[in-house]
């Protein structure tokens, strides 16, 4: 069987699945239940200086499909509101009781070197495996000069990272905010500051809904609302893009990454690892389905690795990175067209409506006997945009098939219509 044991920047765990810094890792009770279920590690919910913070009620809201399925969760919860020493004592005992699991401590401290030095000294006494610098929290803490207020300024990222490397021997993971125009700026700053790794992404600024009766958003606190942090499966494409951009950039490609953002299935985790992540962190999926989801994650990943002949995660880590390129280098002469399997088509007409109304009028609807209709691709009009395949509710009914054009590879930099060619 595939070996799921993980070694991320020297931090070992029985599998690559860590619980992210969030409510599921708020206290030892939660963490012990997670480890009993089989999670490989945790990043303890972010600690700050005493006096501890005061949270509000309510704290979460959701963005749902019409079916009721949750796409993402918005939260306005702050860092841990438990006394610092209680957290530190529990972390120390947890590491003593679970020596084979990764225990990382997330930190958010006012932006002064002395504050960080004092906190790091106290954290080191817990014998934890590493620290994660929370430079991403987009709500509540930025108003206090922490969280995203640091993560959005590369100079601050580099400065605080350097402080931490100066004052601790523990591995330093920098958690990056996605609320920035170019993730490479933050990643480069973390690297310059001496970070051992980065983790990404943190939550995204969001408002999930407006109650059209009260004209307040959610979560509502006495009729008022604020922007929160968005997480869950909906943010996965954004997270994958940012992980991929760091992995393919020559200046940051050597930087180890812990992938975060919408990891719900084993396939999600495999995609992050294929883009270069050394492990993954999970939050929303655990909150929605409970800690036992780890069984599906591990079994699914292991079975897939066995089917591909990958002995461990390092065997396929980063394999998708060389294929990630800029648009200008894509082959303009590569051609695919849609093909509809008439044996599985249910004649719903969704592909026809989508193509006829909003795309290239490349699907014909023909009416037959007894009102039966047949949907056929007009290949000469099909540009291979994939819209029909996306809208089709029947798996594998519409496939995209390659066609030979008789033309050799040519990208935009080589095209005669490119005004900058040559």
BASEPA-714672 format. One record per residue (C-alpha): residue number from 1; x, y, z. Coordinates in steps of 0.2 Angstrom, whole numbers. Example, Ala and Ser with C-alpha at 12.3 -4.5 7.8 and 13.67 -1.06 7.14 Angstrom:
// BASEPA-714672
(1; (62; -22; 39));
(2; (68; -5; 36));
END
This chain:
// BASEPA-714672
(1; (0; 0; 0));
(2; (5; 18; -2));
(3; (15; 26; 12));
(4; (5; 41; 18));
(5; (18; 46; 31));
(6; (23; 64; 29));
(7; (39; 74; 33));
(8; (36; 93; 30));
(9; (51; 104; 34));
(10; (57; 91; 46));
(11; (40; 89; 55));
(12; (34; 71; 54));
(13; (16; 65; 54));
(14; (7; 49; 50));
(15; (-2; 57; 35));
(16; (-2; 73; 26));
(17; (-18; 79; 33));
(18; (-17; 93; 46));
(19; (-32; 102; 54));
(20; (-30; 121; 50));
(21; (-29; 134; 64));
(22; (-48; 137; 67));
(23; (-62; 132; 79));
(24; (-58; 113; 77));
(25; (-41; 116; 85));
(26; (-47; 128; 99));
(27; (-43; 117; 113));
(28; (-36; 100; 119));
(29; (-53; 92; 119));
(30; (-55; 95; 101));
(31; (-37; 90; 96));
(32; (-38; 74; 106));
(33; (-54; 69; 97));
(34; (-46; 73; 80));
(35; (-30; 63; 84));
(36; (-41; 48; 90));
(37; (-50; 49; 73));
(38; (-33; 48; 64));
(39; (-28; 66; 59));
(40; (-9; 68; 56));
(41; (-7; 85; 64));
(42; (-15; 101; 70));
(43; (-11; 119; 69));
(44; (-18; 126; 86));
(45; (-30; 140; 84));
(46; (-21; 156; 84));
(47; (-14; 163; 100));
(48; (-12; 181; 105));
(49; (-6; 190; 120));
(50; (-17; 192; 136));
(51; (-29; 200; 139));
(52; (-38; 188; 128));
(53; (-50; 194; 114));
(54; (-69; 195; 116));
(55; (-79; 187; 102));
(56; (-96; 192; 96));
(57; (-112; 182; 93));
(58; (-116; 176; 80));
(59; (-101; 172; 70));
(60; (-104; 161; 55));
(61; (-114; 162; 39));
(62; (-115; 151; 23));
(63; (-116; 153; 4));
(64; (-127; 139; -2));
(65; (-133; 132; -18));
(66; (-152; 131; -21));
(67; (-151; 113; -17));
(68; (-145; 118; 0));
(69; (-127; 112; -2));
(70; (-114; 123; 6));
(71; (-101; 131; -5));
(72; (-93; 141; 8));
(73; (-93; 148; 25));
(74; (-90; 166; 31));
(75; (-84; 168; 49));
(76; (-80; 183; 59));
(77; (-73; 174; 74));
(78; (-56; 181; 81));
(79; (-41; 172; 88));
(80; (-42; 161; 103));
(81; (-52; 169; 117));
(82; (-46; 157; 130));
(83; (-32; 162; 142));
(84; (-15; 161; 134));
(85; (-7; 150; 148));
(86; (-21; 138; 147));
(87; (-18; 135; 129));
(88; (0; 134; 131));
(89; (-2; 121; 145));
(90; (-14; 111; 134));
(91; (-2; 111; 119));
(92; (12; 105; 130));
(93; (2; 90; 137));
(94; (-5; 86; 120));
(95; (12; 84; 112));
(96; (17; 73; 127));
(97; (2; 62; 124));
(98; (3; 62; 105));
(99; (22; 62; 101));
(100; (19; 55; 84));
(101; (7; 69; 78));
(102; (12; 86; 72));
(103; (7; 100; 84));
(104; (10; 118; 76));
(105; (6; 134; 86));
(106; (-2; 148; 76));
(107; (3; 165; 83));
(108; (-3; 183; 80));
(109; (6; 196; 90));
(110; (7; 215; 90));
(111; (20; 221; 77));
(112; (34; 224; 89));
(113; (50; 213; 90));
(114; (49; 212; 109));
(115; (31; 206; 109));
(116; (36; 192; 97));
(117; (52; 187; 107));
(118; (42; 185; 123));
(119; (28; 175; 115));
(120; (41; 164; 106));
(121; (50; 160; 122));
(122; (34; 154; 130));
(123; (28; 144; 115));
(124; (45; 135; 114));
(125; (42; 128; 132));
(126; (27; 118; 125));
(127; (39; 107; 115));
(128; (28; 110; 100));
(129; (34; 105; 82));
(130; (34; 123; 74));
(131; (25; 139; 73));
(132; (13; 147; 60));
(133; (13; 166; 58));
(134; (-5; 171; 55));
(135; (-3; 185; 43));
(136; (-20; 182; 35));
(137; (-35; 185; 46));
(138; (-45; 197; 37));
(139; (-58; 202; 50));
(140; (-56; 210; 68));
(141; (-37; 209; 69));
(142; (-32; 220; 55));
(143; (-40; 235; 64));
(144; (-27; 231; 78));
(145; (-12; 231; 66));
(146; (-11; 212; 65));
(147; (-17; 198; 53));
(148; (-20; 204; 35));
(149; (-13; 221; 40));
(150; (4; 213; 41));
(151; (1; 200; 27));
(152; (-4; 214; 14));
(153; (13; 223; 17));
(154; (28; 213; 10));
(155; (40; 223; 20));
(156; (31; 219; 36));
(157; (30; 200; 32));
(158; (49; 200; 29));
(159; (52; 210; 45));
(160; (41; 199; 57));
(161; (47; 183; 49));
(162; (65; 188; 52));
(163; (61; 192; 70));
(164; (54; 175; 73));
(165; (69; 166; 65));
(166; (80; 176; 76));
(167; (71; 172; 92));
(168; (66; 154; 90));
(169; (74; 138; 84));
(170; (57; 131; 79));
(171; (52; 129; 61));
(172; (43; 145; 55));
(173; (28; 143; 43));
(174; (21; 160; 36));
(175; (2; 159; 33));
(176; (-1; 170; 18));
(177; (-17; 181; 15));
(178; (-26; 179; -2));
(179; (-32; 197; 0));
(180; (-18; 204; -11));
(181; (-15; 208; -29));
(182; (1; 197; -31));
(183; (4; 182; -20));
(184; (22; 181; -26));
(185; (26; 197; -16));
(186; (21; 190; 0));
(187; (29; 173; -3));
(188; (46; 182; -9));
(189; (45; 192; 7));
(190; (43; 177; 18));
(191; (57; 169; 9));
(192; (69; 184; 12));
(193; (64; 184; 30));
(194; (70; 166; 32));
(195; (54; 157; 33));
(196; (55; 138; 33));
(197; (39; 137; 23));
(198; (23; 146; 19));
(199; (5; 140; 21));
(200; (-9; 146; 10));
(201; (-22; 152; 8));
(202; (-30; 161; 23));
(203; (-48; 166; 21));
(204; (-55; 178; 8));
(205; (-64; 194; 12));
(206; (-83; 191; 10));
(207; (-101; 195; 13));
(208; (-111; 180; 10));
(209; (-129; 187; 9));
(210; (-141; 201; 13));
(211; (-157; 198; 22));
(212; (-169; 209; 11));
(213; (-181; 211; 25));
(214; (-169; 218; 38));
(215; (-157; 224; 26));
(216; (-143; 217; 36));
(217; (-130; 204; 31));
(218; (-125; 188; 40));
(219; (-119; 184; 52));
(220; (-129; 198; 60));
(221; (-124; 205; 77));
(222; (-139; 216; 83));
(223; (-144; 220; 66));
(224; (-126; 225; 61));
(225; (-114; 215; 50));
(226; (-96; 216; 44));
(227; (-85; 208; 31));
(228; (-79; 191; 36));
(229; (-67; 177; 31));
(230; (-73; 165; 17));
(231; (-68; 147; 16));
(232; (-74; 130; 10));
(233; (-74; 122; -7));
(234; (-78; 138; -16));
(235; (-61; 145; -13));
(236; (-51; 130; -19));
(237; (-48; 136; -37));
(238; (-41; 152; -29));
(239; (-30; 143; -18));
(240; (-24; 131; -31));
(241; (-19; 146; -42));
(242; (-9; 154; -29));
(243; (0; 138; -24));
(244; (4; 135; -42));
(245; (10; 153; -45));
(246; (23; 151; -31));
(247; (28; 133; -37));
(248; (32; 139; -54));
(249; (41; 155; -50));
(250; (60; 153; -51));
(251; (62; 164; -35));
(252; (50; 155; -24));
(253; (49; 137; -31));
(254; (61; 131; -18));
(255; (49; 137; -4));
(256; (40; 123; 4));
(257; (21; 125; 5));
(258; (7; 119; 16));
(259; (-9; 119; 5));
(260; (-25; 126; 12));
(261; (-42; 131; 4));
(262; (-57; 120; 1));
(263; (-49; 103; 4));
(264; (-64; 92; 5));
(265; (-60; 76; -3));
(266; (-44; 66; -6));
(267; (-44; 72; -24));
(268; (-43; 90; -18));
(269; (-28; 85; -7));
(270; (-19; 76; -22));
(271; (-22; 92; -33));
(272; (-13; 103; -20));
(273; (1; 91; -19));
(274; (3; 89; -38));
(275; (5; 108; -38));
(276; (19; 107; -26));
(277; (12; 107; -8));
(278; (20; 96; 4));
(279; (5; 93; 14));
(280; (-13; 100; 16));
(281; (-23; 108; 30));
(282; (-42; 106; 32));
(283; (-55; 116; 41));
(284; (-72; 118; 34));
(285; (-74; 100; 29));
(286; (-71; 95; 46));
(287; (-83; 108; 53));
(288; (-97; 101; 41));
(289; (-94; 83; 42));
(290; (-84; 79; 58));
(291; (-67; 73; 62));
(292; (-70; 55; 55));
(293; (-69; 62; 37));
(294; (-51; 59; 39));
(295; (-54; 40; 35));
(296; (-61; 45; 18));
(297; (-47; 57; 15));
(298; (-33; 44; 19));
(299; (-42; 29; 11));
(300; (-46; 39; -5));
(301; (-28; 46; -7));
(302; (-20; 29; -3));
(303; (-31; 20; -15));
(304; (-28; 32; -29));
(305; (-9; 32; -26));
(306; (-9; 13; -27));
(307; (-18; 14; -43));
(308; (-5; 25; -50));
(309; (10; 16; -43));
(310; (15; 31; -32));
(311; (24; 24; -16));
(312; (22; 41; -7));
(313; (16; 58; -9));
(314; (34; 64; -14));
(315; (32; 53; -30));
(316; (19; 65; -37));
(317; (22; 81; -28));
(318; (24; 95; -41));
(319; (21; 84; -56));
(320; (8; 97; -62));
(321; (19; 112; -61));
(322; (29; 110; -77));
(323; (12; 110; -87));
(324; (7; 127; -79));
(325; (11; 141; -91));
(326; (6; 158; -97));
(327; (-8; 160; -109));
(328; (4; 166; -123));
(329; (13; 149; -124));
(330; (-3; 139; -127));
(331; (-4; 130; -143));
(332; (-16; 140; -155));
(333; (-17; 125; -167));
(334; (-23; 113; -154));
(335; (-41; 108; -158));
(336; (-55; 99; -148));
(337; (-73; 97; -152));
(338; (-88; 91; -142));
(339; (-96; 74; -145));
(340; (-113; 69; -138));
(341; (-116; 51; -134));
(342; (-134; 48; -140));
(343; (-135; 32; -129));
(344; (-134; 41; -113));
(345; (-141; 58; -118));
(346; (-158; 62; -109));
(347; (-163; 75; -121));
(348; (-164; 89; -108));
(349; (-158; 102; -120));
(350; (-146; 111; -108));
(351; (-132; 110; -119));
(352; (-142; 117; -134));
(353; (-148; 132; -123));
(354; (-131; 136; -117));
(355; (-123; 135; -134));
(356; (-137; 143; -144));
(357; (-140; 158; -132));
(358; (-122; 161; -125));
(359; (-109; 153; -135));
(360; (-106; 148; -154));
(361; (-122; 140; -160));
(362; (-113; 123; -163));
(363; (-127; 111; -157));
(364; (-142; 107; -168));
(365; (-159; 101; -160));
(366; (-168; 90; -172));
(367; (-186; 84; -169));
(368; (-190; 66; -173));
(369; (-205; 54; -171));
(370; (-217; 56; -156));
(371; (-208; 72; -150));
(372; (-191; 64; -148));
(373; (-177; 76; -150));
(374; (-159; 73; -155));
(375; (-145; 85; -150));
(376; (-130; 84; -162));
(377; (-114; 94; -163));
(378; (-111; 105; -178));
(379; (-92; 101; -179));
(380; (-88; 115; -191));
(381; (-95; 128; -178));
(382; (-88; 120; -163));
(383; (-73; 129; -155));
(384; (-70; 117; -141));
(385; (-75; 129; -127));
(386; (-82; 115; -115));
(387; (-98; 124; -111));
(388; (-109; 111; -116));
(389; (-99; 98; -107));
(390; (-100; 109; -91));
(391; (-119; 111; -92));
(392; (-123; 93; -96));
(393; (-130; 84; -80));
(394; (-125; 66; -87));
(395; (-107; 61; -83));
(396; (-97; 57; -98));
(397; (-112; 60; -110));
(398; (-103; 74; -118));
(399; (-84; 72; -121));
(400; (-71; 83; -129));
(401; (-62; 75; -143));
(402; (-45; 80; -151));
(403; (-45; 83; -170));
(404; (-29; 84; -180));
(405; (-27; 101; -189));
(406; (-11; 96; -199));
(407; (-3; 112; -192));
(408; (12; 112; -180));
(409; (13; 120; -163));
(410; (12; 139; -163));
(411; (9; 150; -148));
(412; (4; 169; -148));
(413; (22; 174; -147));
(414; (25; 166; -164));
(415; (8; 171; -172));
(416; (9; 183; -187));
(417; (-5; 194; -179));
(418; (5; 197; -164));
(419; (11; 215; -165));
(420; (25; 212; -153));
(421; (31; 196; -163));
(422; (50; 198; -166));
END
